[in-house]
Amino acid sequence: MVSSAVLLMGMLVQGHWISSTIEDKAKYHAGAAATLFVDHILGPHFANSEVGDVISPAQHEAIDALMRRASERMQVAALKIWSPEGTVVYSTNPQILGQRFEPTEALRRALDGMTSVEFDILDDAESTWERNMNVPLIEVYVPIRNAAGRVVAVAEFYENAEVLNNELVRSRRDTWVVTGAVFIAMIVSLLGIVTRGSQLIEQQRHSLTEKVRELSDLLSQNSLLRGRVEQASRLAAAENEQFLHRLGAELHDGPAQLISFALLRLGTVAPAGDDEPPFGPIRTALSDAMNEVRSISAGLCMPGVTQLPFADAIASVIEGHERRTGTVVASHFAGLPSDTPHFVKTSICRFVQEGLNNSFRHAQGKGQSVDAWCRDGTIVVEISDTGPGMTLPIFGGPHGGLGLSGLANRMESLGGTLRIDTVPGNGTRLTATMPFVTPEGRTGS
């Protein structure tokens, strides 16, 4: 609609300009013909005279003769000759002969030496007789000069413009018809372009809508699959924990009991203070095997963790580590939830256990610290030491642990992350983050 309005405005301006140009050209030719007539035919009668309020009878008769010929050849309907003072010294209308009128703008321009042309504008007081002709007239003011080139009078021609007016009407009509046809053709073309563009945009919008719908379906499916994977990871973590618990119990109740029985039987064969071969080395090996099995069993089993509040469960793991290693661990807890799901609690406790084990092995337990807090539904746990640091990647170990790589994989499968910051000579920091959901199904805070 805006484009149509702009085109319509352009067509109106163009049509008006063409019509005005045609009319101006007609005026120009009329003025040129009148100027030629005055300069070569009428002007010589005033070449050696000054025009006052009247002209001589001889000049009057000569002008009458010229008018008779001009009316036949040039369609001149009337003529006035003005003196420089604004007096009509000759007129085809005898009633205004010798009268003085207020000079019009066109007459003043002619007295200044410029030809002036007006088309069918007869509203001056001296043009009453010409208006009564009831035909369209062209009014031409032409300066009359003497032999010295000075303006001594002004000739005012009234040419019959009926034929010219008809031509102008026809030209205007043809101009507006052509302009209108071009406008309609442009509007139709523009409409076709806009319609085609709208159809293309609609097709693209429909295609984008389909793509968005497909992506939404894929996102829904991905969310569903992600939920299933996390659920499977939680179940796997729980089953793995049960497996480790059973394995630790089996080690404690099986090989540990057999080794203990072997030590008891060995005591009946050789006294406890008898460390001579072969009984001494056998007793030492059995004792070392017993301690190793008990250490592995203790590392695999975390009795009572699932029944304790979250902070107490982490504290229990720290106390067990201090008891086994004889080291001291600084700890600080802030805002930990009490209703943490079992899989989150177990995973974090395993992380603390494995992190402290690595700290003990690589830093001899120097500067061990555990910090845990909850922020925006995410549990953050940091384990740090002041040991010599590590050269990455160093994961896991041969004694009773799952390894940091296994813990990292477990946390990623449950939606968490594990980050290791270490610089040789400046200690190590392990940071675990894990989002959690309360048993009621709301995000923890």
Helices and strands as residue ranges (DSSP letters): H 2-37, I 38-42, G 43-46, H 57-73, E 76-82, E 88-91, G 94-96, H 105-111, E 116-119, G 125-127, H 128-131, E 137-145, E 151-160, H 162-253, H 255-269, H 279-300, H 310-325, E 330-334, H 342-363, E 369-375, E 378-385, H 404-413, E 417-422, E 428-435
